[in-house]
């Protein structure tokens, strides 16, 4: 599954989302968009600890 597929599905879900959960869904969409824009294609298999080490 790709980030684009997930984003498409989340955007479709927005149509049926309860108003009380809309902010949370938008936040999730923003996170996936940021990962995609940063070149992280498979976040579940990415070792983010390496990114934390780069900042030190």
PDB file of N, CA, C, O and CB in Angstrom:
ATOM      1  N   UNK A   1       0.852  -1.161   0.000  1.00  0.00           N
ATOM      2  CA  UNK A   1       0.000   0.000   0.000  1.00  0.00           C
ATOM      3  C   UNK A   1       0.904   1.233   0.000  1.00  0.00           C
ATOM      4  O   UNK A   1       1.937   1.253   0.670  1.00  0.00           O
ATOM      5  CB  UNK A   1      -0.973  -0.007   1.224  1.00  0.00           C
ATOM      6  N   UNK A   2       0.516   2.240  -0.742  1.00  0.00           N
ATOM      7  CA  UNK A   2       1.308   3.459  -0.818  1.00  0.00           C
ATOM      8  C   UNK A   2       0.658   4.582  -0.018  1.00  0.00           C
ATOM      9  O   UNK A   2      -0.522   4.523   0.326  1.00  0.00           O
ATOM     10  CB  UNK A   2       1.491   3.886  -2.275  1.00  0.00           C
ATOM     11  N   UNK A   3       1.459   5.603   0.268  1.00  0.00           N
ATOM     12  CA  UNK A   3       0.919   6.777   0.962  1.00  0.00           C
ATOM     13  C   UNK A   3      -0.215   7.395   0.158  1.00  0.00           C
ATOM     14  O   UNK A   3      -1.209   7.842   0.729  1.00  0.00           O
ATOM     15  CB  UNK A   3       2.026   7.822   1.209  1.00  0.00           C
ATOM     16  N   UNK A   4      -0.074   7.423  -1.166  1.00  0.00           N
ATOM     17  CA  UNK A   4      -1.107   8.012  -2.022  1.00  0.00           C
ATOM     18  C   UNK A   4      -2.423   7.256  -1.885  1.00  0.00           C
ATOM     19  O   UNK A   4      -3.489   7.869  -1.827  1.00  0.00           O
ATOM     20  CB  UNK A   4      -0.652   8.017  -3.489  1.00  0.00           C
ATOM     21  N   UNK A   5      -2.354   5.940  -1.833  1.00  0.00           N
ATOM     22  CA  UNK A   5      -3.569   5.139  -1.663  1.00  0.00           C
ATOM     23  C   UNK A   5      -4.229   5.438  -0.317  1.00  0.00           C
ATOM     24  O   UNK A   5      -5.452   5.540  -0.227  1.00  0.00           O
ATOM     25  CB  UNK A   5      -3.246   3.635  -1.774  1.00  0.00           C
ATOM     26  N   UNK A   6      -3.419   5.573   0.711  1.00  0.00           N
ATOM     27  CA  UNK A   6      -3.939   5.877   2.040  1.00  0.00           C
ATOM     28  C   UNK A   6      -4.579   7.265   2.053  1.00  0.00           C
ATOM     29  O   UNK A   6      -5.661   7.452   2.610  1.00  0.00           O
ATOM     30  CB  UNK A   6      -2.816   5.789   3.094  1.00  0.00           C
ATOM     31  N   UNK A   7      -3.902   8.234   1.437  1.00  0.00           N
ATOM     32  CA  UNK A   7      -4.449   9.587   1.384  1.00  0.00           C
ATOM     33  C   UNK A   7      -5.779   9.613   0.646  1.00  0.00           C
ATOM     34  O   UNK A   7      -6.725  10.267   1.086  1.00  0.00           O
ATOM     35  CB  UNK A   7      -3.459  10.535   0.711  1.00  0.00           C
ATOM     36  N   UNK A   8      -5.852   8.906  -0.467  1.00  0.00           N
ATOM     37  CA  UNK A   8      -7.114   8.843  -1.210  1.00  0.00           C
ATOM     38  C   UNK A   8      -8.225   8.259  -0.345  1.00  0.00           C
ATOM     39  O   UNK A   8      -9.343   8.775  -0.343  1.00  0.00           O
ATOM     40  CB  UNK A   8      -6.944   8.006  -2.489  1.00  0.00           C
ATOM     41  N   UNK A   9      -7.929   7.191   0.388  1.00  0.00           N
ATOM     42  CA  UNK A   9      -8.936   6.557   1.243  1.00  0.00           C
ATOM     43  C   UNK A   9      -9.360   7.486   2.383  1.00  0.00           C
ATOM     44  O   UNK A   9     -10.548   7.597   2.688  1.00  0.00           O
ATOM     45  CB  UNK A   9      -8.395   5.238   1.813  1.00  0.00           C
ATOM     46  N   UNK A  10      -8.388   8.151   3.009  1.00  0.00           N
ATOM     47  CA  UNK A  10      -8.719   9.062   4.107  1.00  0.00           C
ATOM     48  C   UNK A  10      -9.580  10.221   3.624  1.00  0.00           C
ATOM     49  O   UNK A  10     -10.494  10.656   4.324  1.00  0.00           O
ATOM     50  CB  UNK A  10      -7.442   9.596   4.758  1.00  0.00           C
ATOM     51  N   UNK A  11      -9.290  10.714   2.442  1.00  0.00           N
ATOM     52  CA  UNK A  11     -10.097  11.811   1.888  1.00  0.00           C
ATOM     53  C   UNK A  11     -11.521  11.342   1.586  1.00  0.00           C
ATOM     54  O   UNK A  11     -12.472  12.109   1.741  1.00  0.00           O
ATOM     55  CB  UNK A  11      -9.441  12.371   0.605  1.00  0.00           C
ATOM     56  N   UNK A  12     -11.669  10.108   1.162  1.00  0.00           N
ATOM     57  CA  UNK A  12     -13.003   9.563   0.931  1.00  0.00           C
ATOM     58  C   UNK A  12     -13.758   9.408   2.251  1.00  0.00           C
ATOM     59  O   UNK A  12     -14.961   9.659   2.322  1.00  0.00           O
ATOM     60  CB  UNK A  12     -12.912   8.208   0.207  1.00  0.00           C
ATOM     61  N   UNK A  13     -13.050   9.000   3.278  1.00  0.00           N
ATOM     62  CA  UNK A  13     -13.660   8.812   4.596  1.00  0.00           C
ATOM     63  C   UNK A  13     -14.178  10.139   5.144  1.00  0.00           C
ATOM     64  O   UNK A  13     -15.171  10.165   5.871  1.00  0.00           O
ATOM     65  CB  UNK A  13     -12.648   8.192   5.576  1.00  0.00           C
ATOM     66  N   UNK A  14     -13.502  11.252   4.794  1.00  0.00           N
ATOM     67  CA  UNK A  14     -13.936  12.569   5.283  1.00  0.00           C
ATOM     68  C   UNK A  14     -15.403  12.835   4.955  1.00  0.00           C
ATOM     69  O   UNK A  14     -16.093  13.532   5.698  1.00  0.00           O
ATOM     70  CB  UNK A  14     -13.061  13.675   4.680  1.00  0.00           C
ATOM     71  N   UNK A  15     -15.870  12.283   3.852  1.00  0.00           N
ATOM     72  CA  UNK A  15     -17.261  12.484   3.438  1.00  0.00           C
ATOM     73  C   UNK A  15     -18.228  11.953   4.499  1.00  0.00           C
ATOM     74  O   UNK A  15     -19.306  12.513   4.698  1.00  0.00           O
ATOM     75  CB  UNK A  15     -17.524  11.790   2.085  1.00  0.00           C
ATOM     76  N   UNK A  16     -17.847  10.893   5.163  1.00  0.00           N
ATOM     77  CA  UNK A  16     -18.737  10.216   6.114  1.00  0.00           C
ATOM     78  C   UNK A  16     -18.333  10.437   7.574  1.00  0.00           C
ATOM     79  O   UNK A  16     -18.959   9.897   8.486  1.00  0.00           O
ATOM     80  CB  UNK A  16     -18.762   8.730   5.821  1.00  0.00           C
ATOM     81  N   UNK A  17     -17.315  11.210   7.782  1.00  0.00           N
ATOM     82  CA  UNK A  17     -16.747  11.403   9.112  1.00  0.00           C
ATOM     83  C   UNK A  17     -17.659  12.278   9.978  1.00  0.00           C
ATOM     84  O   UNK A  17     -18.235  13.259   9.507  1.00  0.00           O
ATOM     85  CB  UNK A  17     -15.350  12.033   9.007  1.00  0.00           C
ATOM     86  N   UNK A  18     -17.773  11.906  11.228  1.00  0.00           N
ATOM     87  CA  UNK A  18     -18.510  12.732  12.187  1.00  0.00           C
ATOM     88  C   UNK A  18     -17.757  14.038  12.393  1.00  0.00           C
ATOM     89  O   UNK A  18     -16.526  14.058  12.391  1.00  0.00           O
ATOM     90  CB  UNK A  18     -18.704  11.985  13.545  1.00  0.00           C
ATOM     91  N   UNK A  19     -18.480  15.105  12.566  1.00  0.00           N
ATOM     92  CA  UNK A  19     -17.863  16.421  12.745  1.00  0.00           C
ATOM     93  C   UNK A  19     -16.885  16.427  13.917  1.00  0.00           C
ATOM     94  O   UNK A  19     -15.870  17.122  13.871  1.00  0.00           O
ATOM     95  CB  UNK A  19     -18.938  17.484  12.960  1.00  0.00           C
ATOM     96  N   UNK A  20     -17.177  15.673  14.947  1.00  0.00           N
ATOM     97  CA  UNK A  20     -16.313  15.647  16.129  1.00  0.00           C
ATOM     98  C   UNK A  20     -14.967  14.979  15.858  1.00  0.00           C
ATOM     99  O   UNK A  20     -14.018  15.187  16.613  1.00  0.00           O
ATOM    100  CB  UNK A  20     -17.015  14.931  17.263  1.00  0.00           C
ATOM    101  N   UNK A  21     -14.870  14.188  14.804  1.00  0.00           N
ATOM    102  CA  UNK A  21     -13.620  13.497  14.479  1.00  0.00           C
ATOM    103  C   UNK A  21     -12.896  14.127  13.289  1.00  0.00           C
ATOM    104  O   UNK A  21     -11.807  13.680  12.930  1.00  0.00           O
ATOM    105  CB  UNK A  21     -13.901  12.034  14.187  1.00  0.00           C
ATOM    106  N   UNK A  22     -13.470  15.137  12.682  1.00  0.00           N
ATOM    107  CA  UNK A  22     -12.913  15.715  11.465  1.00  0.00           C
ATOM    108  C   UNK A  22     -11.523  16.307  11.673  1.00  0.00           C
ATOM    109  O   UNK A  22     -10.644  16.118  10.833  1.00  0.00           O
ATOM    110  CB  UNK A  22     -13.838  16.776  10.936  1.00  0.00           C
ATOM    111  N   UNK A  23     -11.310  17.017  12.774  1.00  0.00           N
ATOM    112  CA  UNK A  23      -9.982  17.585  13.048  1.00  0.00           C
ATOM    113  C   UNK A  23      -8.922  16.497  13.169  1.00  0.00           C
ATOM    114  O   UNK A  23      -7.800  16.659  12.691  1.00  0.00           O
ATOM    115  CB  UNK A  23     -10.015  18.420  14.330  1.00  0.00           C
ATOM    116  N   UNK A  24      -9.280  15.400  13.805  1.00  0.00           N
ATOM    117  CA  UNK A  24      -8.336  14.294  13.976  1.00  0.00           C
ATOM    118  C   UNK A  24      -8.020  13.633  12.640  1.00  0.00           C
ATOM    119  O   UNK A  24      -6.876  13.257  12.384  1.00  0.00           O
ATOM    120  CB  UNK A  24      -8.898  13.258  14.954  1.00  0.00           C
ATOM    121  N   UNK A  25      -9.023  13.494  11.799  1.00  0.00           N
ATOM    122  CA  UNK A  25      -8.814  12.913  10.475  1.00  0.00           C
ATOM    123  C   UNK A  25      -7.950  13.830   9.623  1.00  0.00           C
ATOM    124  O   UNK A  25      -7.060  13.361   8.914  1.00  0.00           O
ATOM    125  CB  UNK A  25     -10.159  12.650   9.780  1.00  0.00           C
ATOM    126  N   UNK A  26      -8.203  15.122   9.686  1.00  0.00           N
ATOM    127  CA  UNK A  26      -7.369  16.075   8.945  1.00  0.00           C
ATOM    128  C   UNK A  26      -5.922  16.031   9.422  1.00  0.00           C
ATOM    129  O   UNK A  26      -4.999  16.156   8.617  1.00  0.00           O
ATOM    130  CB  UNK A  26      -7.923  17.496   9.092  1.00  0.00           C
ATOM    131  N   UNK A  27      -5.722  15.855  10.714  1.00  0.00           N
ATOM    132  CA  UNK A  27      -4.370  15.737  11.270  1.00  0.00           C
ATOM    133  C   UNK A  27      -3.660  14.502  10.710  1.00  0.00           C
ATOM    134  O   UNK A  27      -2.487  14.567  10.341  1.00  0.00           O
ATOM    135  CB  UNK A  27      -4.424  15.667  12.814  1.00  0.00           C
ATOM    136  N   UNK A  28      -4.370  13.390  10.650  1.00  0.00           N
ATOM    137  CA  UNK A  28      -3.789  12.161  10.090  1.00  0.00           C
ATOM    138  C   UNK A  28      -3.423  12.353   8.618  1.00  0.00           C
ATOM    139  O   UNK A  28      -2.382  11.874   8.166  1.00  0.00           O
ATOM    140  CB  UNK A  28      -4.773  10.980  10.240  1.00  0.00           C
ATOM    141  N   UNK A  29      -4.271  13.046   7.881  1.00  0.00           N
ATOM    142  CA  UNK A  29      -3.993  13.323   6.475  1.00  0.00           C
ATOM    143  C   UNK A  29      -2.734  14.178   6.356  1.00  0.00           C
ATOM    144  O   UNK A  29      -1.883  13.910   5.507  1.00  0.00           O
ATOM    145  CB  UNK A  29      -5.197  14.029   5.805  1.00  0.00           C
ATOM    146  N   UNK A  30      -2.609  15.197   7.192  1.00  0.00           N
ATOM    147  CA  UNK A  30      -1.427  16.054   7.168  1.00  0.00           C
ATOM    148  C   UNK A  30      -0.153  15.262   7.457  1.00  0.00           C
ATOM    149  O   UNK A  30       0.886  15.510   6.844  1.00  0.00           O
ATOM    150  CB  UNK A  30      -1.578  17.185   8.180  1.00  0.00           C
ATOM    151  N   UNK A  31      -0.228  14.320   8.380  1.00  0.00           N
ATOM    152  CA  UNK A  31       0.943  13.505   8.717  1.00  0.00           C
ATOM    153  C   UNK A  31       1.374  12.664   7.518  1.00  0.00           C
ATOM    154  O   UNK A  31       2.555  12.637   7.171  1.00  0.00           O
ATOM    155  CB  UNK A  31       0.640  12.594   9.927  1.00  0.00           C
ATOM    156  N   UNK A  32       0.433  11.987   6.891  1.00  0.00           N
ATOM    157  CA  UNK A  32       0.765  11.148   5.735  1.00  0.00           C
ATOM    158  C   UNK A  32       1.288  12.010   4.590  1.00  0.00           C
ATOM    159  O   UNK A  32       2.219  11.605   3.893  1.00  0.00           O
ATOM    160  CB  UNK A  32      -0.471  10.338   5.274  1.00  0.00           C
ATOM    161  N   UNK A  33       0.702  13.197   4.383  1.00  0.00           N
ATOM    162  CA  UNK A  33       1.190  14.101   3.340  1.00  0.00           C
ATOM    163  C   UNK A  33       2.625  14.527   3.615  1.00  0.00           C
ATOM    164  O   UNK A  33       3.442  14.584   2.696  1.00  0.00           O
ATOM    165  CB  UNK A  33       0.286  15.336   3.234  1.00  0.00           C
ATOM    166  N   UNK A  34       2.940  14.828   4.876  1.00  0.00           N
ATOM    167  CA  UNK A  34       4.304  15.236   5.235  1.00  0.00           C
ATOM    168  C   UNK A  34       5.285  14.095   5.004  1.00  0.00           C
ATOM    169  O   UNK A  34       6.368  14.307   4.460  1.00  0.00           O
ATOM    170  CB  UNK A  34       4.364  15.697   6.705  1.00  0.00           C
ATOM    171  N   UNK A  35       4.916  12.898   5.409  1.00  0.00           N
ATOM    172  CA  UNK A  35       5.784  11.751   5.170  1.00  0.00           C
ATOM    173  C   UNK A  35       6.045  11.579   3.672  1.00  0.00           C
ATOM    174  O   UNK A  35       7.181  11.361   3.250  1.00  0.00           O
ATOM    175  CB  UNK A  35       5.159  10.471   5.757  1.00  0.00           C
ATOM    176  N   UNK A  36       4.991  11.680   2.888  1.00  0.00           N
ATOM    177  CA  UNK A  36       5.112  11.540   1.433  1.00  0.00           C
ATOM    178  C   UNK A  36       6.023  12.628   0.866  1.00  0.00           C
ATOM    179  O   UNK A  36       6.902  12.343   0.053  1.00  0.00           O
ATOM    180  CB  UNK A  36       3.718  11.605   0.762  1.00  0.00           C
ATOM    181  N   UNK A  37       5.814  13.862   1.292  1.00  0.00           N
ATOM    182  CA  UNK A  37       6.621  14.981   0.804  1.00  0.00           C
ATOM    183  C   UNK A  37       8.080  14.871   1.219  1.00  0.00           C
ATOM    184  O   UNK A  37       8.970  15.354   0.518  1.00  0.00           O
ATOM    185  CB  UNK A  37       6.052  16.286   1.304  1.00  0.00           C
ATOM    186  N   UNK A  38       8.324  14.232   2.363  1.00  0.00           N
ATOM    187  CA  UNK A  38       9.691  14.047   2.855  1.00  0.00           C
ATOM    188  C   UNK A  38      10.355  12.802   2.279  1.00  0.00           C
ATOM    189  O   UNK A  38      11.486  12.477   2.640  1.00  0.00           O
ATOM    190  CB  UNK A  38       9.689  13.966   4.367  1.00  0.00           C
ATOM    191  N   UNK A  39       9.660  12.106   1.386  1.00  0.00           N
ATOM    192  CA  UNK A  39      10.242  10.959   0.711  1.00  0.00           C
ATOM    193  C   UNK A  39      10.155   9.656   1.480  1.00  0.00           C
ATOM    194  O   UNK A  39      10.828   8.687   1.131  1.00  0.00           O
ATOM    195  CB  UNK A  39      11.648  11.238   0.412  1.00  0.00           C
ATOM    196  N   UNK A  40       9.342   9.617   2.515  1.00  0.00           N
ATOM    197  CA  UNK A  40       9.185   8.392   3.295  1.00  0.00           C
ATOM    198  C   UNK A  40       8.011   7.628   2.692  1.00  0.00           C
ATOM    199  O   UNK A  40       6.847   7.936   2.952  1.00  0.00           O
ATOM    200  CB  UNK A  40       8.954   8.699   4.832  1.00  0.00           C
ATOM    201  N   UNK A  41       8.337   6.639   1.895  1.00  0.00           N
ATOM    202  CA  UNK A  41       7.323   5.914   1.137  1.00  0.00           C
ATOM    203  C   UNK A  41       6.638   4.815   1.936  1.00  0.00           C
ATOM    204  O   UNK A  41       5.479   4.492   1.679  1.00  0.00           O
ATOM    205  CB  UNK A  41       7.940   5.321  -0.086  1.00  0.00           C
ATOM    206  N   UNK A  42       7.340   4.241   2.898  1.00  0.00           N
ATOM    207  CA  UNK A  42       6.766   3.166   3.690  1.00  0.00           C
ATOM    208  C   UNK A  42       7.039   3.425   5.168  1.00  0.00           C
ATOM    209  O   UNK A  42       7.986   2.872   5.728  1.00  0.00           O
ATOM    210  CB  UNK A  42       7.338   1.794   3.256  1.00  0.00           C
ATOM    211  N   UNK A  43       6.217   4.265   5.809  1.00  0.00           N
ATOM    212  CA  UNK A  43       6.488   4.652   7.189  1.00  0.00           C
ATOM    213  C   UNK A  43       6.507   3.492   8.182  1.00  0.00           C
ATOM    214  O   UNK A  43       7.188   3.571   9.204  1.00  0.00           O
ATOM    215  CB  UNK A  43       5.474   5.641   7.624  1.00  0.00           C
ATOM    216  N   UNK A  44       5.781   2.431   7.901  1.00  0.00           N
ATOM    217  CA  UNK A  44       5.757   1.305   8.840  1.00  0.00           C
ATOM    218  C   UNK A  44       7.057   0.515   8.841  1.00  0.00           C
ATOM    219  O   UNK A  44       7.338  -0.221   9.786  1.00  0.00           O
ATOM    220  CB  UNK A  44       4.610   0.381   8.509  1.00  0.00           C
ATOM    221  N   UNK A  45       7.842   0.664   7.795  1.00  0.00           N
ATOM    222  CA  UNK A  45       9.123  -0.045   7.710  1.00  0.00           C
ATOM    223  C   UNK A  45      10.310   0.897   7.804  1.00  0.00           C
ATOM    224  O   UNK A  45      11.448   0.478   7.593  1.00  0.00           O
ATOM    225  CB  UNK A  45       9.201  -0.829   6.417  1.00  0.00           C
ATOM    226  N   UNK A  46      10.067   2.155   8.114  1.00  0.00           N
ATOM    227  CA  UNK A  46      11.134   3.149   8.199  1.00  0.00           C
ATOM    228  C   UNK A  46      11.690   3.186   9.611  1.00  0.00           C
ATOM    229  O   UNK A  46      10.944   3.179  10.590  1.00  0.00           O
ATOM    230  CB  UNK A  46      10.625   4.543   7.782  1.00  0.00           C
ATOM    231  N   UNK A  47      13.020   3.227   9.699  1.00  0.00           N
ATOM    232  CA  UNK A  47      13.696   3.322  10.987  1.00  0.00           C
ATOM    233  C   UNK A  47      13.892   4.800  11.326  1.00  0.00           C
ATOM    234  O   UNK A  47      14.876   5.411  10.911  1.00  0.00           O
ATOM    235  CB  UNK A  47      15.065   2.565  10.965  1.00  0.00           C
ATOM    236  N   UNK A  48      12.965   5.361  12.069  1.00  0.00           N
ATOM    237  CA  UNK A  48      13.013   6.774  12.393  1.00  0.00           C
ATOM    238  C   UNK A  48      14.094   7.096  13.421  1.00  0.00           C
ATOM    239  O   UNK A  48      14.441   8.263  13.598  1.00  0.00           O
ATOM    240  CB  UNK A  48      11.670   7.227  12.903  1.00  0.00           C
ATOM    241  N   UNK A  49      14.626   6.094  14.093  1.00  0.00           N
ATOM    242  CA  UNK A  49      15.689   6.353  15.071  1.00  0.00           C
ATOM    243  C   UNK A  49      16.925   6.908  14.374  1.00  0.00           C
ATOM    244  O   UNK A  49      17.675   7.674  14.978  1.00  0.00           O
ATOM    245  CB  UNK A  49      16.046   5.064  15.845  1.00  0.00           C
ATOM    246  N   UNK A  50      17.148   6.542  13.135  1.00  0.00           N
ATOM    247  CA  UNK A  50      18.274   7.083  12.376  1.00  0.00           C
ATOM    248  C   UNK A  50      18.092   8.577  12.139  1.00  0.00           C
ATOM    249  O   UNK A  50      19.067   9.328  12.148  1.00  0.00           O
ATOM    250  CB  UNK A  50      18.426   6.347  11.034  1.00  0.00           C
ATOM    251  N   UNK A  51      16.857   9.012  11.930  1.00  0.00           N
ATOM    252  CA  UNK A  51      16.587  10.431  11.744  1.00  0.00           C
ATOM    253  C   UNK A  51      16.863  11.198  13.031  1.00  0.00           C
ATOM    254  O   UNK A  51      17.378  12.314  12.984  1.00  0.00           O
ATOM    255  CB  UNK A  51      15.137  10.651  11.291  1.00  0.00           C
ATOM    256  N   UNK A  52      16.532  10.622  14.166  1.00  0.00           N
ATOM    257  CA  UNK A  52      16.775  11.279  15.454  1.00  0.00           C
ATOM    258  C   UNK A  52      18.269  11.432  15.692  1.00  0.00           C
ATOM    259  O   UNK A  52      18.696  12.441  16.252  1.00  0.00           O
ATOM    260  CB  UNK A  52      16.129  10.482  16.608  1.00  0.00           C
ATOM    261  N   UNK A  53      19.076  10.457  15.281  1.00  0.00           N
ATOM    262  CA  UNK A  53      20.515  10.515  15.452  1.00  0.00           C
ATOM    263  C   UNK A  53      21.146  11.607  14.605  1.00  0.00           C
ATOM    264  O   UNK A  53      22.157  12.187  15.004  1.00  0.00           O
ATOM    265  CB  UNK A  53      21.129   9.184  15.112  1.00  0.00           C
ATOM    266  N   UNK A  54      20.569  11.900  13.441  1.00  0.00           N
ATOM    267  CA  UNK A  54      21.096  12.928  12.560  1.00  0.00           C
ATOM    268  C   UNK A  54      20.986  14.309  13.173  1.00  0.00           C
ATOM    269  O   UNK A  54      21.795  15.188  12.874  1.00  0.00           O
ATOM    270  CB  UNK A  54      20.378  12.897  11.237  1.00  0.00           C
ATOM    271  N   UNK A  55      20.001  14.511  14.022  1.00  0.00           N
ATOM    272  CA  UNK A  55      19.779  15.812  14.638  1.00  0.00           C
ATOM    273  C   UNK A  55      20.719  16.111  15.786  1.00  0.00           C
ATOM    274  O   UNK A  55      20.735  17.238  16.280  1.00  0.00           O
ATOM    275  CB  UNK A  55      18.381  15.903  15.119  1.00  0.00           C
ATOM    276  N   UNK A  56      21.495  15.149  16.224  1.00  0.00           N
ATOM    277  CA  UNK A  56      22.385  15.317  17.388  1.00  0.00           C
ATOM    278  C   UNK A  56      23.721  15.866  16.983  1.00  0.00           C
ATOM    279  O   UNK A  56      24.588  16.069  17.833  1.00  0.00           O
ATOM    280  CB  UNK A  56      22.580  13.999  18.114  1.00  0.00           C
TER     281      UNK A  56
END
